[in-house]
Amino acid sequence: MWLYLLKRLVLAITIIVIAVTLLFLMIRAVPGDPAAVLLGPRATPEMKAQLHEQMGLDKPFVAQIATFFGGLLHGDLGFDVFSQRPVAEIVFEQLPYTIELILVSILWAVVIAVPLGCYSAIRRNSVIDQVTGVLSVATIAIPSFVMAVYALLIFAVTLRWLPAVGAGNGFWDGLTYLILPAFAIGIGWVGYISRLVRASMLEILGENHIRMARSFGISEWRIVARYALPLAILPTVTILGVGIAWLLSSAVFIEVVFARPGIGALIVNAVNTRNYPIVMGVVLVTTFLIVSATTLSDLVNAFLDPRTREKL
Amino acid sequence: MKHAIGNMSRRSFLKTGAVLGGGVVAGGMPLSQAIWAAEGKVLVARSSGDIVKLDPGFYVGQGDTDVMSCIYSKLTRYKPGSEWGWELEAAEKIEQVDPTHVRFRLKKGIKFTGGHGELTARDVKFSFERVIKHNSPVKGDWGPLDRVEIEDDLTGVIVLKTPYVPLWNVVLPYGVGHIVSEDAVMKATKDGGDFGLKPPAFSGPYVIADFKPGQFLLMTRNAEWSGPKPGFDEIRLLLIDDVKAAERAYRAGDVDITTISSDSLATLKVAPPADTKIENFPSLYYNWLGMNVDHPKLKDINVRKAIQWAINVPQILDAAYGGQAVVATGAVAPGLIGHREKALVPPEGDLAKAKEFLEKAGVSDLTLSIDCLNTSTFKTIAETVQAQLSQIGITVEINLQDSGSFWTTGMESEGERWKALQLYVQQFYSQADPHTATWWAKQEQVGVWNWERFRSQRFDELSEKGFTVSDPGERAKIYYEMQDLMEESGAYRFLSNVSWPLMYRTTKIEEAATRPDGIPLYLDFKPVST
């Protein structure tokens, strides 16, 4: 187990180094100058040179990347010259909004989708199974930003039940601001997870140990909850681990539609303004998130399935 | 139980109700608004731009100055209304002693918060000179400022190296004109430099009570303010980047006032939301089709003239702005000194004349590229230009670019891309002085912001003269001629002074005071009396 964790840590560091280096190369291959964008038409050549120097853009590429990784070793993500604030402060100010959006979205989707998938598997070809099947495909097919716009128009603009923009202030207020964005992101996952759980549940329910449990006269619901679900949920856990990247992409659109703060909105602005330190900081943090999520899903898999545990 | 209910504030009740009911509407008020509700008169507005700096010496954009005008004092301020002008704010008296000296006398009793004392001439000197001393990106705003001389606690003289008429229009009543406390800034920054987003002291009618960058900024009344009280107790500025999202937020009741997009304006005029007033202002934005005169394909002025005459501006504005934008007559916006009544080339152009110019140039099968930002408006403009130029046999290829890439296209310092630049759609924003709408077309700006690479000695001379002539009539003539020179070069086809429509809720706001270009002046807003 410890060896496994060590391996994952090394892998995570390698992935982060590769991702960040690639990004460094990519953003410099694209035309654009942060000084010109940030300072606008009032930028004189002297001011541009001054900003370049402050951002370290006057140094050779290798020196720039070495400075970045050097800073990273001391927990320093860099400094945003323009807002005069540390990049870490800016990123970690926005990150909680994206994380809470992703967590709430996936949480409500799992809470609805897993029982729905189980029920569809147990009552295969029932009306509910068929209706769930059709709705699942429909919700998967509708992009989250389209869902977001319509949800917003119905519940915020027409009915005025929920706020249209922002993230609120405080816990309870923040929750009301989360409902629509989380609904828009999560609805597609409800369809996806319920289909996934249904399929793996059908497979597990046909296995020998389940048949044996039935022969002992154990109730069907107990079989499902105690013996089948822990195994049937494994693909879902794996998908959720990988799906964090997808969820982050959805969050970018949703944050724009709902004018929510978050790293999605932050990175879009940073890329447009060629604010390299912010772009690097956000990518570093999101890469770390994705690597952490996949590791966590592996560990959850190991916890649920003794066969996987033995392989670690 | 009764006691418990009695102790529950309306706000707590709404919050609890919101969570439990998940959609209960309190007293007809949208839930979102109910949760935000506070006692007193609260204005919720969409910020006109991102709030990046709250240090006037280093301000970035309109979002910053909207807030600054509420939390700091300045010598003069813009008058609300449909005509550009200024009035006294912190100054009791201000006068031009001679072309390079401006004497001011401050009002007594304007206090800085946090025990930083009264606003004095010393603070004015510190605030103005630090912009130059710290080589601020906005030091250009101060033009030829030399120093500020202190005569006594409340009196000082602004000394300029050379005459500078824009001082009255874009310096004193705007960004760098805001006054900060020397004592507070020195304590906060040690060297008097940029304090970013954390004002060390306030001197205006409001103070910042809460600020979450990228989200909202809340201003409440300054308890130490002794001047005239503004109408609203609280102003909440919501930072909504996307204008369409802002429109939805307005419809949902989340904001009381917002700008709206030009393409939504026509629809909203026909079917406005309930209790809403819509006003449309000519903005200080101006856009045009630029032509790189150094490009071999565009070197011949006849080719450029052919393009100028082939462009039908109203058609473009119909397509890109739903017909709601004002046809530009030049770079100087309506209402400003130097705004031309009409352009040299009529807005509709003339295809026959365009063909004549092309024949004169002896060019056929011409293929050109047009660069523009990748927003829907600019893309539509480029597509319409493409269609219009096809009528005279010019094929146009469109290059859409993101803002980071586009804004360096014509810069010599950024590689060789400027050499390939042919046509492009550009949009700039000026301040309330014609100088700010024209300076970038000088020869020294070729390859910097003058991407057309237009060169005119006469233009440069007039530009310098424009700083010194204070008579409005004479000054206007200077800018008429400058814009004529730009147009005669064939390098520019002015398209639009982009409109700036606003909508606001008449149940909350009795009068939304603005500058002539629609920028809100929150201190002059009048709430509906209850």
Interface residues (C-beta under 8 A of the other chain):
Chain A: V30 P31 G32 D33 P34 A36 V37 L39 G40 P41 R42 A43 T44 P45 E46 M47 K48 Q50 F82 S83 Q84 R85 I90 E93 Q94 L152 L153 F155 A156 V157 L159 R160 W161 L162 P163 A164 V165 G166 A167 G168 N169 W172 D173 L175 T176 Y177 I179 V256 V257 F258 A259 P261 A265 L266 N269 V271 N272 T273 R274
Chain B: K15 T16 A18 V19 G22 G23 V25 P30 L31 S32 I35 W36 D50 V52 K53 V60 N135 P137 V138 G140 D141 D194 G196 L197 D210 K212 P213 G214 Q215 F216 L238 L239 I240 D241 D242 A245 A246 R248 A249 R251 A252 G253 D254 V255 D402 S403 G404 S405 W407 T408 T409 M411 S413 E414 G415 R417 F428 W440 V448 W449
